[in-house]
Amino acid sequence: MLHIVNKSPQQSLALQSCLRVAQDGHTVLLIEDAVYAATAAGADSCGLREALGRLKLCVLLPDLEARGMAAHRAGGVEPVDYPGFVDLVAGHSTTQSWL
């Protein structure tokens, strides 16, 4: 399953809920303001780092770059471009957007 989160962890509990519900082997894609969680500081404060061993974590690189955070991406979080986003959606039979 692909989980897509678009809200900052400081703005919403969507990421925390997603991480609690996502099962081993699922993929989480951070887009829009959720990309702040993909920074080294963000990953520590929102529980993302603990999820690295059981989930595939991705971040939409254009959104990370637009917010000036690309140089601060946490290790283990895979950057994807727009074609990569499409590949993730096409490669999963189910997708859950966390609003």
N, CA, C and O atoms as a GROMACS GRO file, in nm:
protein
  396
    1MET      N    1   0.084  -0.118   0.000
    1MET     CA    2   0.000   0.000   0.000
    1MET      C    3   0.089   0.124   0.000
    1MET      O    4   0.194   0.128   0.064
    2LEU      N    5   0.045   0.225  -0.073
    2LEU     CA    6   0.112   0.354  -0.077
    2LEU      C    7   0.031   0.452   0.007
    2LEU      O    8  -0.089   0.470  -0.015
    3HIS      N    9   0.098   0.516   0.103
    3HIS     CA   10   0.037   0.619   0.187
    3HIS      C   11   0.096   0.753   0.143
    3HIS      O   12   0.217   0.767   0.132
    4ILE      N   13   0.010   0.852   0.116
    4ILE     CA   14   0.055   0.984   0.075
    4ILE      C   15   0.013   1.084   0.182
    4ILE      O   16  -0.105   1.096   0.215
    5VAL      N   17   0.112   1.156   0.235
    5VAL     CA   18   0.086   1.254   0.340
    5VAL      C   19   0.128   1.391   0.287
    5VAL      O   20   0.237   1.406   0.232
    6ASN      N   21   0.040   1.491   0.305
    6ASN     CA   22   0.072   1.624   0.253
    6ASN      C   23   0.075   1.734   0.358
    6ASN      O   24   0.103   1.849   0.323
    7LYS      N   25   0.048   1.705   0.483
    7LYS     CA   26   0.045   1.807   0.587
    7LYS      C   27   0.170   1.798   0.676
    7LYS      O   28   0.218   1.689   0.706
    8SER      N   29   0.220   1.914   0.716
    8SER     CA   30   0.333   1.921   0.807
    8SER      C   31   0.298   1.855   0.939
    8SER      O   32   0.184   1.867   0.985
    9PRO      N   33   0.393   1.784   1.001
    9PRO     CA   34   0.364   1.723   1.132
    9PRO      C   35   0.336   1.828   1.240
    9PRO      O   36   0.276   1.794   1.343
   10GLN      N   37   0.377   1.952   1.220
   10GLN     CA   38   0.346   2.059   1.314
   10GLN      C   39   0.204   2.112   1.294
   10GLN      O   40   0.149   2.180   1.381
   11GLN      N   41   0.145   2.081   1.180
   11GLN     CA   42   0.013   2.134   1.142
   11GLN      C   43  -0.099   2.031   1.161
   11GLN      O   44  -0.215   2.068   1.177
   12SER      N   45  -0.064   1.904   1.159
   12SER     CA   46  -0.165   1.799   1.155
   12SER      C   47  -0.110   1.671   1.218
   12SER      O   48   0.011   1.653   1.228
   13LEU      N   49  -0.200   1.584   1.259
   13LEU     CA   50  -0.161   1.453   1.312
   13LEU      C   51  -0.164   1.345   1.204
   13LEU      O   52  -0.152   1.226   1.234
   14ALA      N   53  -0.180   1.386   1.079
   14ALA     CA   54  -0.192   1.290   0.969
   14ALA      C   55  -0.072   1.196   0.960
   14ALA      O   56  -0.090   1.076   0.944
   15LEU      N   57   0.050   1.249   0.971
   15LEU     CA   58   0.168   1.164   0.960
   15LEU      C   59   0.176   1.066   1.076
   15LEU      O   60   0.206   0.949   1.056
   16GLN      N   61   0.149   1.113   1.196
   16GLN     CA   62   0.151   1.023   1.312
   16GLN      C   63   0.049   0.911   1.295
   16GLN      O   64   0.079   0.795   1.324
   17SER      N   65  -0.070   0.945   1.248
   17SER     CA   66  -0.173   0.844   1.225
   17SER      C   67  -0.129   0.745   1.118
   17SER      O   68  -0.148   0.624   1.132
   18CYS      N   69  -0.072   0.798   1.012
   18CYS     CA   70  -0.023   0.714   0.902
   18CYS      C   71   0.082   0.616   0.952
   18CYS      O   72   0.074   0.496   0.924
   19LEU      N   73   0.179   0.665   1.026
   19LEU     CA   74   0.287   0.579   1.075
   19LEU      C   75   0.235   0.474   1.171
   19LEU      O   76   0.290   0.364   1.177
   20ARG      N   77   0.132   0.506   1.246
   20ARG     CA   78   0.073   0.410   1.340
   20ARG      C   79  -0.001   0.298   1.266
   20ARG      O   80   0.002   0.183   1.309
   21VAL      N   81  -0.066   0.332   1.155
   21VAL     CA   82  -0.150   0.236   1.082
   21VAL      C   83  -0.072   0.159   0.975
   21VAL      O   84  -0.104   0.044   0.947
   22ALA      N   85   0.028   0.221   0.915
   22ALA     CA   86   0.102   0.157   0.805
   22ALA      C   87   0.167   0.028   0.852
   22ALA      O   88   0.225   0.021   0.960
   23GLN      N   89   0.156  -0.073   0.770
   23GLN     CA   90   0.210  -0.204   0.802
   23GLN      C   91   0.348  -0.222   0.741
   23GLN      O   92   0.386  -0.153   0.646
   24ASP      N   93   0.422  -0.316   0.796
   24ASP     CA   94   0.556  -0.345   0.746
   24ASP      C   95   0.553  -0.363   0.595
   24ASP      O   96   0.467  -0.433   0.541
   25GLY      N   97   0.648  -0.299   0.527
   25GLY     CA   98   0.658  -0.311   0.383
   25GLY      C   99   0.579  -0.207   0.305
   25GLY      O  100   0.597  -0.196   0.184
   26HIS      N  101   0.492  -0.133   0.371
   26HIS     CA  102   0.419  -0.027   0.301
   26HIS      C  103   0.514   0.086   0.265
   26HIS      O  104   0.625   0.095   0.317
   27THR      N  105   0.469   0.173   0.175
   27THR     CA  106   0.546   0.289   0.132
   27THR      C  107   0.474   0.415   0.177
   27THR      O  108   0.352   0.425   0.165
   28VAL      N  109   0.550   0.512   0.229
   28VAL     CA  110   0.496   0.642   0.267
   28VAL      C  111   0.564   0.746   0.181
   28VAL      O  112   0.687   0.754   0.176
   29LEU      N  113   0.484   0.827   0.113
   29LEU     CA  114   0.535   0.936   0.030
   29LEU      C  115   0.495   1.068   0.094
   29LEU      O  116   0.376   1.094   0.117
   30LEU      N  117   0.593   1.153   0.122
   30LEU     CA  118   0.569   1.284   0.179
   30LEU      C  119   0.571   1.388   0.068
   30LEU      O  120   0.667   1.396  -0.009
   31ILE      N  121   0.463   1.467   0.060
   31ILE     CA  122   0.452   1.571  -0.042
   31ILE      C  123   0.413   1.702   0.026
   31ILE      O  124   0.380   1.705   0.144
   32GLU      N  125   0.416   1.810  -0.051
   32GLU     CA  126   0.375   1.943  -0.003
   32GLU      C  127   0.444   1.973   0.130
   32GLU      O  128   0.565   1.952   0.141
   33ASP      N  129   0.371   2.021   0.232
   33ASP     CA  130   0.435   2.058   0.359
   33ASP      C  131   0.480   1.940   0.444
   33ASP      O  132   0.554   1.958   0.540
   34ALA      N  133   0.436   1.820   0.411
   34ALA     CA  134   0.482   1.702   0.485
   34ALA      C  135   0.630   1.676   0.463
   34ALA      O  136   0.691   1.601   0.539
   35VAL      N  137   0.689   1.738   0.360
   35VAL     CA  138   0.832   1.716   0.334
   35VAL      C  139   0.919   1.763   0.449
   35VAL      O  140   1.033   1.719   0.461
   36TYR      N  141   0.869   1.853   0.534
   36TYR     CA  142   0.947   1.897   0.650
   36TYR      C  143   0.981   1.780   0.742
   36TYR      O  144   1.083   1.783   0.812
   37ALA      N  145   0.898   1.677   0.743
   37ALA     CA  146   0.924   1.558   0.824
   37ALA      C  147   1.041   1.478   0.769
   37ALA      O  148   1.100   1.397   0.841
   38ALA      N  149   1.076   1.500   0.643
   38ALA     CA  150   1.185   1.425   0.579
   38ALA      C  151   1.322   1.487   0.604
   38ALA      O  152   1.422   1.436   0.555
   39THR      N  153   1.327   1.597   0.680
   39THR     CA  154   1.456   1.656   0.716
   39THR      C  155   1.510   1.582   0.838
   39THR      O  156   1.436   1.513   0.908
   40ALA      N  157   1.640   1.596   0.861
   40ALA     CA  158   1.702   1.526   0.974
   40ALA      C  159   1.633   1.563   1.105
   40ALA      O  160   1.602   1.475   1.185
   41ALA      N  161   1.610   1.691   1.129
   41ALA     CA  162   1.544   1.735   1.252
   41ALA      C  163   1.399   1.690   1.255
   41ALA      O  164   1.350   1.646   1.359
   42GLY      N  165   1.330   1.700   1.144
   42GLY     CA  166   1.190   1.661   1.138
   42GLY      C  167   1.169   1.513   1.161
   42GLY      O  168   1.075   1.472   1.230
   43ALA      N  169   1.257   1.431   1.105
   43ALA     CA  170   1.245   1.286   1.118
   43ALA      C  171   1.257   1.242   1.264
   43ALA      O  172   1.191   1.148   1.307
   44ASP      N  173   1.343   1.311   1.339
   44ASP     CA  174   1.359   1.278   1.480
   44ASP      C  175   1.238   1.319   1.562
   44ASP      O  176   1.195   1.246   1.651
   45SER      N  177   1.182   1.435   1.532
   45SER     CA  178   1.074   1.489   1.616
   45SER      C  179   0.938   1.426   1.589
   45SER      O  180   0.851   1.431   1.676
   46CYS      N  181   0.916   1.367   1.472
   46CYS     CA  182   0.782   1.316   1.440
   46CYS      C  183   0.773   1.164   1.436
   46CYS      O  184   0.667   1.111   1.404
   47GLY      N  185   0.880   1.095   1.465
   47GLY     CA  186   0.877   0.949   1.467
   47GLY      C  187   0.909   0.884   1.334
   47GLY      O  188   0.900   0.762   1.321
   48LEU      N  189   0.946   0.963   1.235
   48LEU     CA  190   0.976   0.907   1.104
   48LEU      C  191   1.100   0.818   1.108
   48LEU      O  192   1.104   0.714   1.042
   49ARG      N  193   1.199   0.858   1.184
   49ARG     CA  194   1.323   0.781   1.190
   49ARG      C  195   1.299   0.638   1.240
   49ARG      O  196   1.361   0.543   1.192
   50GLU      N  197   1.208   0.624   1.338
   50GLU     CA  198   1.177   0.491   1.390
   50GLU      C  199   1.109   0.402   1.286
   50GLU      O  200   1.118   0.280   1.294
   51ALA      N  201   1.043   0.463   1.189
   51ALA     CA  202   0.971   0.389   1.086
   51ALA      C  203   1.063   0.341   0.973
   51ALA      O  204   1.022   0.260   0.890
   52LEU      N  205   1.186   0.390   0.969
   52LEU     CA  206   1.276   0.358   0.859
   52LEU      C  207   1.300   0.208   0.841
   52LEU      O  208   1.316   0.162   0.728
   53GLY      N  209   1.302   0.134   0.946
   53GLY     CA  210   1.331  -0.009   0.934
   53GLY      C  211   1.216  -0.092   0.880
   53GLY      O  212   1.238  -0.201   0.827
   54ARG      N  213   1.094  -0.042   0.891
   54ARG     CA  214   0.979  -0.124   0.853
   54ARG      C  215   0.902  -0.071   0.734
   54ARG      O  216   0.823  -0.144   0.674
   55LEU      N  217   0.923   0.056   0.698
   55LEU     CA  218   0.851   0.118   0.587
   55LEU      C  219   0.949   0.174   0.485
   55LEU      O  220   1.062   0.209   0.519
   56LYS      N  221   0.905   0.181   0.360
   56LYS     CA  222   0.982   0.253   0.259
   56LYS      C  223   0.936   0.398   0.266
   56LYS      O  224   0.817   0.426   0.249
   57LEU      N  225   1.028   0.489   0.290
   57LEU     CA  226   0.994   0.631   0.306
   57LEU      C  227   1.049   0.710   0.188
   57LEU      O  228   1.168   0.702   0.156
   58CYS      N  229   0.961   0.785   0.125
   58CYS     CA  230   0.997   0.865   0.008
   58CYS      C  231   0.952   1.009   0.029
   58CYS      O  232   0.860   1.036   0.106
   59VAL      N  233   1.019   1.100  -0.039
   59VAL     CA  234   0.982   1.240  -0.034
   59VAL      C  235   0.984   1.295  -0.176
   59VAL      O  236   1.072   1.262  -0.255
   60LEU      N  237   0.886   1.379  -0.208
   60LEU     CA  238   0.880   1.440  -0.340
   60LEU      C  239   0.985   1.550  -0.347
   60LEU      O  240   0.972   1.655  -0.283
   61LEU      N  241   1.090   1.526  -0.424
   61LEU     CA  242   1.205   1.615  -0.430
   61LEU      C  243   1.169   1.757  -0.474
   61LEU      O  244   1.221   1.851  -0.413
   62PRO      N  245   1.084   1.779  -0.575
   62PRO     CA  246   1.051   1.918  -0.610
   62PRO      C  247   0.989   1.996  -0.494
   62PRO      O  248   1.013   2.115  -0.480
   63ASP      N  249   0.908   1.929  -0.411
   63ASP     CA  250   0.850   1.997  -0.294
   63ASP      C  251   0.956   2.026  -0.189
   63ASP      O  252   0.953   2.131  -0.125
   64LEU      N  253   1.049   1.934  -0.171
   64LEU     CA  254   1.159   1.953  -0.076
   64LEU      C  255   1.247   2.069  -0.121
   64LEU      O  256   1.289   2.151  -0.040
   65GLU      N  257   1.276   2.075  -0.250
   65GLU     CA  258   1.358   2.183  -0.306
   65GLU      C  259   1.286   2.318  -0.297
   65GLU      O  260   1.348   2.419  -0.266
   66ALA      N  261   1.157   2.319  -0.324
   66ALA     CA  262   1.080   2.444  -0.321
   66ALA      C  263   1.080   2.506  -0.182
   66ALA      O  264   1.064   2.627  -0.169
   67ARG      N  265   1.097   2.424  -0.080
   67ARG     CA  266   1.098   2.474   0.057
   67ARG      C  267   1.241   2.493   0.110
   67ARG      O  268   1.260   2.523   0.228
   68GLY      N  269   1.340   2.476   0.023
   68GLY     CA  270   1.479   2.497   0.062
   68GLY      C  271   1.533   2.393   0.158
   68GLY      O  272   1.625   2.422   0.234
   69MET      N  273   1.478   2.273   0.156
   69MET     CA  274   1.514   2.170   0.252
   69MET      C  275   1.590   2.052   0.191
   69MET      O  276   1.619   1.956   0.262
   70ALA      N  277   1.622   2.057   0.063
   70ALA     CA  278   1.684   1.942  -0.004
   70ALA      C  279   1.817   1.904   0.060
   70ALA      O  280   1.849   1.785   0.069
   71ALA      N  281   1.894   2.000   0.104
   71ALA     CA  282   2.025   1.972   0.164
   71ALA      C  283   2.012   1.912   0.305
   71ALA      O  284   2.110   1.864   0.362
   72HIS      N  285   1.892   1.915   0.361
   72HIS     CA  286   1.869   1.867   0.497
   72HIS      C  287   1.793   1.735   0.502
   72HIS      O  288   1.746   1.694   0.609
   73ARG      N  289   1.780   1.668   0.388
   73ARG     CA  290   1.704   1.543   0.382
   73ARG      C  291   1.766   1.439   0.474
   73ARG      O  292   1.888   1.420   0.476
   74ALA      N  293   1.682   1.372   0.550
   74ALA     CA  294   1.726   1.267   0.642
   74ALA      C  295   1.774   1.146   0.564
   74ALA      O  296   1.718   1.111   0.460
   75GLY      N  297   1.876   1.082   0.615
   75GLY     CA  298   1.923   0.958   0.554
   75GLY      C  299   1.816   0.851   0.558
   75GLY      O  300   1.741   0.841   0.656
   76GLY      N  301   1.808   0.772   0.454
   76GLY     CA  302   1.710   0.665   0.448
   76GLY      C  303   1.579   0.705   0.384
   76GLY      O  304   1.495   0.619   0.356
   77VAL      N  305   1.560   0.835   0.360
   77VAL     CA  306   1.438   0.882   0.294
   77VAL      C  307   1.472   0.904   0.147
   77VAL      O  308   1.557   0.987   0.113
   78GLU      N  309   1.406   0.829   0.061
   78GLU     CA  310   1.437   0.829  -0.082
   78GLU      C  311   1.369   0.946  -0.154
   78GLU      O  312   1.247   0.960  -0.146
   79PRO      N  313   1.446   1.029  -0.223
   79PRO     CA  314   1.384   1.136  -0.301
   79PRO      C  315   1.326   1.082  -0.431
   79PRO      O  316   1.387   0.996  -0.495
   80VAL      N  317   1.209   1.131  -0.469
   80VAL     CA  318   1.149   1.093  -0.597
   80VAL      C  319   1.105   1.219  -0.671
   80VAL      O  320   1.065   1.318  -0.610
   81ASP      N  321   1.114   1.213  -0.803
   81ASP     CA  322   1.068   1.324  -0.887
   81ASP      C  323   0.924   1.294  -0.928
   81ASP      O  324   0.865   1.196  -0.884
   82TYR      N  325   0.867   1.380  -1.014
   82TYR     CA  326   0.728   1.359  -1.055
   82TYR      C  327   0.707   1.225  -1.127
   82TYR      O  328   0.610   1.156  -1.098
   83PRO      N  329   0.796   1.187  -1.222
   83PRO     CA  330   0.778   1.054  -1.282
   83PRO      C  331   0.788   0.941  -1.178
   83PRO      O  332   0.721   0.839  -1.190
   84GLY      N  333   0.873   0.961  -1.077
   84GLY     CA  334   0.884   0.862  -0.969
   84GLY      C  335   0.756   0.854  -0.887
   84GLY      O  336   0.717   0.747  -0.842
   85PHE      N  337   0.691   0.969  -0.869
   85PHE     CA  338   0.562   0.974  -0.800
   85PHE      C  339   0.460   0.890  -0.878
   85PHE      O  340   0.388   0.809  -0.820
   86VAL      N  341   0.455   0.909  -1.008
   86VAL     CA  342   0.364   0.832  -1.093
   86VAL      C  343   0.396   0.683  -1.084
   86VAL      O  344   0.305   0.601  -1.076
   87ASP      N  345   0.524   0.648  -1.085
   87ASP     CA  346   0.565   0.508  -1.074
   87ASP      C  347   0.519   0.448  -0.941
   87ASP      O  348   0.475   0.333  -0.937
   88LEU      N  349   0.531   0.525  -0.833
   88LEU     CA  350   0.486   0.475  -0.703
   88LEU      C  351   0.336   0.446  -0.704
   88LEU      O  352   0.292   0.342  -0.657
   89VAL      N  353   0.258   0.539  -0.757
   89VAL     CA  354   0.112   0.520  -0.762
   89VAL      C  355   0.078   0.400  -0.850
   89VAL      O  356  -0.004   0.316  -0.813
   90ALA      N  357   0.142   0.392  -0.966
   90ALA     CA  358   0.113   0.282  -1.059
   90ALA      C  359   0.161   0.148  -1.004
   90ALA      O  360   0.105   0.043  -1.038
   91GLY      N  361   0.262   0.150  -0.920
   91GLY     CA  362   0.319   0.027  -0.867
   91GLY      C  363   0.250  -0.029  -0.744
   91GLY      O  364   0.286  -0.136  -0.696
   92HIS      N  365   0.152   0.042  -0.693
   92HIS     CA  366   0.078  -0.004  -0.575
   92HIS      C  367  -0.069  -0.024  -0.612
   92HIS      O  368  -0.129   0.060  -0.680
   93SER      N  369  -0.126  -0.133  -0.566
   93SER     CA  370  -0.266  -0.160  -0.599
   93SER      C  371  -0.362  -0.073  -0.519
   93SER      O  372  -0.475  -0.050  -0.562
   94THR      N  373  -0.317  -0.024  -0.404
   94THR     CA  374  -0.402   0.065  -0.324
   94THR      C  375  -0.321   0.186  -0.277
   94THR      O  376  -0.200   0.178  -0.252
   95THR      N  377  -0.390   0.299  -0.267
   95THR     CA  378  -0.329   0.423  -0.222
   95THR      C  379  -0.419   0.488  -0.119
   95THR      O  380  -0.541   0.495  -0.137
   96GLN      N  381  -0.360   0.536  -0.012
   96GLN     CA  382  -0.434   0.607   0.094
   96GLN      C  383  -0.375   0.746   0.108
   96GLN      O  384  -0.257   0.760   0.137
   97SER      N  385  -0.457   0.849   0.086
   97SER     CA  386  -0.414   0.986   0.108
   97SER      C  387  -0.456   1.028   0.248
   97SER      O  388  -0.572   1.011   0.287
   98TRP      N  389  -0.363   1.082   0.322
   98TRP     CA  390  -0.388   1.126   0.460
   98TRP      C  391  -0.407   1.277   0.460
   98TRP      O  392  -0.312   1.351   0.434
   99LEU      N  393  -0.526   1.323   0.488
   99LEU     CA  394  -0.559   1.465   0.483
   99LEU      C  395  -0.561   1.527   0.621
   99LEU      O  396  -0.588   1.646   0.635
   0.00000   0.00000   0.00000
